[in-house]
Amino acid sequence: MNFGLIVIGDEILSGKRQDRHLAKAIELLAARGLRLAWARYLGDEREQIAAALREAFRSGDAVFSCGGIGATPDDHTRQAAASALGVPLELHAEARELITQRMRDMAAEKGVAFDPDSPDNRQRLHMGEFPRGAAIVPNPYNRIPGFSVGEVHFLPGFPVMAHPMMEWLLDTRYAALHGTQRQRERSFIVMGALEATLTPLMEAIEAAHAQVRVFSLPSVDHPQWGRHVELGVKGPAAAADAAFEDLSAGLARLQVQLGPEMVR
């Protein structure tokens, strides 16, 4: 199973706010021997979001979608998810209870009587309207839940809420996958080399080692190594080690100048 990430919000694309979900998703997955396969950024355009979600639902990937599940006019994710699935939005019974309890707590904190029929509170209940058949994703920060449909999980845009919810999903729904995508990465710093010179060797390594991917990261102005290419392999530990031996031998034949070896 692949893991994907969708980050939604005009404020991310405009630069008004910096995205913190991508780095955290990579961190949480890596800590569990998993990895992020893809990520997408979308603006607050309902049809664009719906199209991306249709693709996510079809993919079979585990997808975390962050943002746009509130109840203001610029929040479109709940409606887009329902459209992508071809089902109506419905007030989820458990979500109603959780949101109502949150509203009671807010009233108590302010020292006022709780009025479930106030315009503000009636509006807040819209945050519990999910596509029919959705399941709750608990929110430890303020109780207002996210939701899941199949393998696609809808979380708030606020990192303080979304990240514990993402972690909960990984440790419950995907606990059996922990460690299954762990990879080893080994590479050399190749000094002054051109990628064109190294490409035939890279192709030969990938042809000989089906489980391994070869990578090259060129740099022209590194403060320590100047012009260089970080050339390496990544994959399951045993396969990566075998490929790295062939890579080392191939670089020796090319008589290139090598800097340090990297292991991740």
N, C-alpha and C positions, 0 to 999 in steps of 0.2 A: 504494500500500500504506500502510495506517495502522500506526502503532506504538502498542502498549499496554504497560501495566505492571501487574503483580499483586504486591502485597507481602503476605506471609503471616506471621502470628505474633501470638499473644495479647499478647506483650510490647509490641507497637506499639499495639494497641487499648487496652491498660490504661494506657499512658503510662510503663511501666517503662523502655522505651527509645524514643528519638526516631527516626523514620524518616529515613534519609539517602538512600534510593534515588530518591525522586521528583525531588528537586532535581538529583541527579547525572544521571539519565536525561535530563532536560530539557537540561542543560548539554552532555552528550555528543552528543545529537541535534542541537542547535542549532549546535554547532561543525562539523557535517557538512552543514548546510543541510537538516536534517530536523526534524520536530517530533513531540511526543507528542500523540496524539489522545485517549487516555483512561487512567485509572488506577483500580485497585480495591484496597481493603484487606480482608483476610480473616483471621479467627481460625483457630485450630488445630482446625477441625472438618472431618473427612475428607469428609463428604457435601457440605458447602458448597463445599469446594475442588474436588471432582470436578465439581459442577454448573458452577462458574465455568470450569473447564478445558474442559468440553464446549463451552461457548459460545466459548471462545477458539479451540479447534481448528476449529470450524465457520466462524469469522469470516474466515479467510484473512489476518488481521492478523499482523504480526510482534509477538510478545508476549514480554516478559521477565518471568519469574516468579521472585521472590527469596524464599527461605526455605523451611524445612521439608523439605530433601532429606537430612538426616542420618539416623541409625539409632537414635534414641532413641524412646521411646513417644509423645512429643509431636510427632514429625516424621511428617507424613502426605502430603506432596506427591508422593513417588514412587508410593505406593500409589493416591492419588487420580488421578494421571495415567493409570496402568494401567487403573483402573476406567473413566475417561472414554473411553478408547480401546477398551475391551473386549479387552485383551490381557494376558498374564501378565507379571509381573516376572521378569527373568532376569539373572544375573550377567554383565555385559558383559565380554568377554575383555580388551579394552584397559583398561577400568577396573580389572579385577583386577590387571593388571600394574602400573598406576600406583599403586594403593593399596598393593600389596605392596612396591614400591620405597620408598614413603613409610614403611612400617613398618620396613623395613630401615634406613633413614636414622635413624629415631627410636631404634632399638635401638643403632645405632653411636654416636649422640650421648650416650646414657646409659652406654655402655661395657658393654652386656650382649649376650648371644647372641640372635640373632633366632630366635624360635620361631613359625612360621606357624600352629601348632595351639593356641596359647594362647587362652583364652576372649576376651581383649581383641582379639586380632588377627582371630579368626574373626568377632567382632561388627563390626569395622571393615569387613570385606568386604561387609557388607550395604549400605554406602554406594555400592557399584558395581552394585547391582541396579536396573536401569532397565526401563521398558516395552520389550517386544520391538520391535526395529527402531530403537531410539534411536541417535543419534550422539553422540560425545563433544564436550563443550565443555572445552577445556584450562583448568586452573587454575594460573597461574604462581606462586601464593603457596605452596601445599603439595602440588601435584600431584593432589589428590583432585578428580576432574572433576565438572563438571555434565553436563547432557545436553540434546539437542534432539530433538523429534519434530515433523517438518514445520517450521512457522514459529514454534512455541512453544519457548522456551528456558528451561531450569530451572537456576537459579544459587543459590549459598548465600545465607543471610541476612547473612553478614558482609560489610560494605561493602568491606573491604580485599581480599576475594576476588572479590565479585560485580562490582565496577566495572571492573577490568581485563578480566574475562571478557565483560562487556557491550561494552566497547570493541573487543575482538577480533572479536566477532560483527559489529559495525557496519563494521569495516574489512576484513572478508573476505566474509562472506555478503551484506552489503548495500552493498558499495563502489559498485556501479553506480547506486545511488539517491542518492548524495551530491549535494547541491545541488538536487535536484528539488522540494523542499518549502520552499525559501527564500522568505520573505515580507518585505514592507516594511510597516511600521506607521507611520502619520502621524496625529497628533491635535492638537487644541487643548484648552487649559484654558479652559472657558467659565465665567465668573464669575457666581455667584448664580443660575444658570439651574435650571429644573426639568426633569426628564426628560420629563414630559408635553408640555412646550412643544417639545422637540426631537424627539419621536417621529415626527411626520409627515415631517420632513426625513430622518430615518434610514431610514424606509420607502421614501422616494422614491429615495435613493441606492442602496439594495440592489436596488430594482426596475430601475434604470438600468444597474447594473454587476454582471453576473452572477457575475464571478470574485471579487468583493469582499465582505467581511463588515464590517458597521458595529458599533461597540461604544460603550458608555457606562459610565463608572465614576464613580458619584457619591460625593461626600465631604461630610460636614457639619461637620467640625472639623479641617480640615487646618491645621497650624501656620503655613503661609505664605499659602495662598490662601483659607482659610476655606471657606465653602460654595461648592462648584463641581462641575462635571461635566467629566471628561476625555472628550471626544467625538472619535472617530476612525474610521479605516478601516484594513483590513489585507488583504493579498493579494499576488499577483505584482506586481513593482515598477511596471511600466507601467500596469497596471490600477489599482493603489492610487493612483498619482499623478493619474490622470484623475479618479478618484472624489473625491480630496481637493480638486481644483479645484472640483468641483460642491459639495462640502461647504462650502468657503470662501465660495462665492457665496451659498449658502443661509443661512449664518450672518450674512452681511452684510445680507441682506434682513430677517432677524429683529432686527437692530440690538441684538445681545447684546454684552456686554463680554467681550473675549477676553484671556486671559493668554498665556503662552508657547506656542509650537508645539513638539511632541515628534516626533522621528523615530527609529525603531528599525529 
